[in-house]
Amino acid sequence: MAKLDGVNIEKLQGGLQRLANGTDNHVGLIVIGMPADAVATAVNNGGKGVAITAVYDAEQLGINESYDANNSLTLHQDITEFFRLAPEATLYLFNSDVVADIQAFISQNKEVKGYGIYMTYDSETPNLVTTINGQQTIINGFAAQNRLLDFALIGANGLDDYTEDLRALDAPNTSVLVGCAANDGITALGAALGMLAVRGVYENLGSVDIESKPLAYRGNESYPLTDDTEAVWLNAYLSDGNDIETVDNAVLQSIITNGYIAIAAYQEYPGYFIENSYTCVDEESDFAFIENNRVWNKAARIIRTTLLPRVKGVVKKDPQTGYIAATTAAYWKTLIDTKLDQMVANGEISGYETAIDNKQIVNSTAPVTVKVSIVANGIVHEFEVAVGLTNNI
């Protein structure tokens, strides 16, 4: 067919891509208890794990309601809840809790920003603190290699002792979930990961509403776990099997004070919500909440990738002093500022300040010192309102 072109159309890839907003919502789920079958082999994927973007992907692997029932798992349920709450997120499945295997899985999936993992509480040989410290050690090891993971969320199945003060530990990237959707002691890890993935890095896991709801929920004034239409989260429980509605308020407050993440409702307000986003570190720490880690890590990643192209590059000097030329320091500062301006525009931080003193000598043993101060958004945890009656205003 001999015709003249005139106008050539190029097909662009990525306009509808799920990664358009970055990879903040890419999280992992470490699955425990899968039988050695074809499904487990597919999930393991030679140690790399498998990324899914919908419940359909999991069902294609053979993970369905029957698979859960036949193997006493909640995997399909977790996946369903994850994508119900965060339909635009990406979930990475893996099925080994061996430290070396987890490290290999994370190393091969650069987009993963954090992960959830189950543990079964053993009252005879208490294993909670050991598990927390073990997951934090994994995160610390990656941090030493400049791979920043935002969180490890432990679903503490069957935990019935909340007296351990998690705030006394030194695990600022690790959190413990004790909220359940049923009275079986199995924590709602999939739902919690979904609630993390649907939020911006700066949002608290316990926020009653979120900044950007999935399309199906837009117009609602809040974003609870509860969905009356789908009959999910009509009740909530603790990992000891107790219905949260029957738990004495003082007991719940003690659980919260010790840093456990529970699921509860507000008085005279519909729906169940994750209570907060505590990490296992002193409450006075800058990193006592998951969102603090997510914000700091995102800023650090941005700064690092911005400066990396300049590494081992030419540095112009002031010929009179031998210091870095003022124009060069200003150029580096502009590079960083341009990227962090986007975080401000996205509402992820309130502001920042970048400082590069050009009075530095650059050589192979003296790194260039850069100081960046990030002003994180505040989180309102409670309102205290005085209301009175009057005859007139």
N, C-alpha and C positions, 0 to 999 in steps of 0.2 A: 504494500500500500504506500505509494509514493506521495507523501504529503510534506509540506513545509512545517517546521516546528513553531517558529515565532516566539512562543513563550514556553519555557521549560519549567516543569514543576518537580521539585525535589521532595521526596517523602521524608519528613523529619521524625525521628524516634525520640520518645520521652515526654511528649506533651501530656499524655495521660498517665505518666508513670507515677507509681505510688511513692517513689522516693523524692518527689518534687519538693517536699518540705524538709529534706534532710533525713538523717537516720537516728534522730533522737528517740524515735519510737520502735527501735529494733531491740528486742529483748530475747533472752534465752530461757528455756524451761528444761531443767534437768529432771528427767523422768526416772523414777525408781520403781522396781518391781515388775518390769516387763518380762514375760517369758522368753526363752531363747527360740524365737520363731522368725518367720520371714518379715513380719512387721518390725520387730526389733532390729533385724539386720538392715532394713531400709532406713530406720530412724538413725541408727548408728552411722551408716553411710561411710564405713571405713574410718571412723573416728572424726569425721567432719561434721556430723549432724545434718539436719535437713531444715531448710527455711520454708515456711508456709505463709501464705497471705490470706487464707480463707479456710473455713471449716471443710470445704470441699476438698482442699489439698490433703488434709489429714485423712479424710474418708477414702481418698484414692490410695492411700498407703495401707488401708485396712483398719484404721482407727475409727470405730463407730460405737454406738451404744452397746451393741452385742459384745464387742471386744472388751469394753469396760466390764460388763456384767460377767463375762466368762473368765476374766482374769483378776477380778476384784480390784479394778483400777478406777480412777476418776479422770483419766487422761482426755477422753473425748469431751467430758463435761467441762474440764478446765479450758480446753481449746475453744469450745462453744462459748463459754463465758468471756474468754479473752476477746474474741472477735465481736461478740455482742456489744461489748463496752468500748472496744477500740478497733472498729472495722477497717481503718486505714493503716493499721500497724503491721509489723512483720514479726513473726514468732519463730524462733530457732529451737528445734527439738533435739535433745541428745539424751542418751540413756545409760550413762555411767557416772557414778559418784566418786570414782577413783581420781585422786588429785591430778595425777599426770594426764589422765584422759580429759578431765575438765580443762586443764591448761592447754592441751592440744586443740580441743574444740574451740575454745575462745581465740586461740592464736590464728586459727584458720578462718574465723569469721570476724573480720575487722570492724564490721558495722555494729556488732553487739555492744550495747552500752551497759548492760546489767543482766542479771539472771535470777531466777527463782529456783529453789531446790527444797525438796521435802526431807524431813528427818522424822523418824518415829521415836518418841520419847521413851527412854528406858529408865524406869524409876529405881531399878536395882543397881544399875551403873549409870548414874546421871550423865547424860551426854550433851546437854544443851550448850554449856559454855565451851566444851571441846569443839562442837560443830561451829559455833560462832567464830571462835579463834581460827579454826581451820579455813573457813571461807575468807576471813579477813587476811589471812596469810597469803592466800591465792591472789587476792586483789593487790596486796602490798607488793607481791612479786612482779605483777604486771606493771604497777606504777613505777617500779625501779627501772623498767625498760621503756618508760614513757608511753605505756598503754594504759589509759585511764578508764577504769570501770566505775560506773556511778553507784551501783548497789549490788548486794547479794541479799535477797529476801528469802528467809528460811521459813517454810511452813512447818510449824512444830506440831505434828500430828500426835494427838493423845496427851499432850502436855497438861498435867493437872496440878502443877506446883508453880505458882507465879511469884514465889518469894525471892528468887534470884534477882538482884538489882542489876539490870542490864546497863544502867547508867554508870555503874562502877567499872565497866569494862573499857577496853581500849580498842574498839572495833567500829570506827566511825563510818564505814561503808556497808555495815552489815545490820540487818533489821530482822525482827522476829514477829511473825504473824500468828495470832492465836484465834482469829475469827473464822467461823465455819458457817456453811449454809444449811447444814443438817446436824443432828445430834450424834453423829458417828465419830466425832473427834478428828475428822479429816479437814484440814484447813483449806480455805478457798484461795489457793495460790493463783489459779488461772484468772479469777476475777480481780485479785489485787494487782497482778501484772497488767491486766487490761486497763485498770484505773490509773496505773502509772503511765502506760503508753499513750493514753488518750490526752493526758495533760501536757502542757508545756513544761520545760525543765524547771521553770520558776514557780510552778503551782504545787501547793501542798496536797498530798495524797488524800487528806481528809476534807478538802474543800467541799462545801455543800453544793456549789455550782462550779462549772469549769468555763474557761475562756472560750473554747470552741467545741461545741457539741457535735456529735455525728448527726447527719441529716435527719434521721428518723426521730431525733429527740429535740430538735430545734423548736423553740417556742415554749418549752418547759422551763419553769423558773429555777429548777435545781437538777442535779444529776446524781440520783441515788443508785445504789445497786438494785433496788427494787423495781420490778416491772410488772405491774398488775396484769397487763394483757398476756404476758408470757408466763404468769404465775411463778415468778422466781423471786427469791429473797422476800418472801412474805413473813419469814421468821429469821432470826440469827442466833448463833450459838457460840459458846467458847469451846476451845479444844478439849476441855474436860467433859464435854457433853451437855453442860448446863445451858438452858435457854437464857439468853441475855436478859429477857424481860423478868426472869425470876431471880436474877442475881442482885444482891443488895448493892445499893449505890456506893457504899463505902468500899466494898470489895472491888467493884469496877474501878474506882478511883485509885486503889492500891495497885491494881494491874497496870493502869495507865502511868502512875508515878514511877513504877519500876521499868518502864520503857517498852512494854509489850504493845503490839498493834492489834487492837480489838475492833469489832464491828458492832455498832449500836445505833439506836434511833434517838432523835431529839424529842423532848417532851412536846406533844401536841403538834408534831410536824411529820408528814407522811414520808415513809421510806427509811431504809437502813443505809448507813454511811460508814466508811472506814474512818476510825476515830482520828488518826494522826499518822505522821510519817517518821516516827522516832528511829534513831540509829543507836547502836550500843556503845555510847560514849557519854561523858558528862554533859548535862544539859547546857552548861555554860560554853561548851565548845562551839566554834564556828561551824562545825559540821555535825551538829546534833540532829539534823533533819535531812531526809533524803534530797529534798529540793536544793539545799545548800551545796551538796556534793554535785548535783547535776549541773547547777549554774557554774560553779567553780571549774568543773571538768570541761564544760563546753567552752568557756572562755580560754582555758589553758590550751585546749586543742586548737582553737582558732589562732591564738598567738603563736603557737609552735609551728603550725603549717604555714603561717604568714612569714615567719622569719627563716624557715628552713631554706628557701631558695637563695637566701643571702649568705648562708654558711659557706665559708672558704672563698667568699667573694672579695673583690677589691674594696679596700677601705681608703677613701681619700683622707689625707691628713692636713692639718693646719701646718704649713711649712715653718711657721715661727715657733710653735710649741711642740709639735710632734703628736699632739692630741688628735682625736677624731675631728674631722672638719664639721663645723656646725651644720652645714647643709646636709651632710650625710646622716647625722643624728636626727635631724628634722625629717629627713626622708623616711628613715625607719619608723619614726613616731607616726608619721602620716599613714604608713602601711597598716600599722596596728590600729590606729584610730578609725580608719575607714571600715575595718572589719567589725570592730566593737560598736561602731555607730549603728550597724545593722541589728546587733543584739538590743540596743536601746530602742530602735524603731520597732522591733518585734515585741517590745514590752518584757523582754527577758531579764533585763537589769535596769536600774534607775539611772545609772550613770557610771562613769569611770574616769580615771586620770592616768595618763601615760607619761613617764618621765625617763629621759635618757640624757644623762650628763655627758656632754661631749668631751669633758676633761678626763679622758681615759686613754691609756696606752694600749694599743691592740697588738698582741703577739700570740704565739702558739700556746702560751701558758696562762694568759690573762683573758678570760672571756669578757665580752662586753656586758656590762650590767644594765639591765632594763628593769624598771619598777612600774607595775601596773596595779592600781587600786580599783577594785570593782565595788560599786555600790549596789548591793543586792536589794531586791524588792522586800518589803516587810510582809509578814503574814499575820493577819488578824485572827487570833485564836479564840477570842471571846469578846463580847460587848458587855459593858456594864452601864445600864441606862436607868436614870432616875425619872420616874413618872409620877405626877401628882395631879390632884383635882383642883380646880380654881373656879371662881365665879366669873372671871373675865380675864382677857389677855391684855 
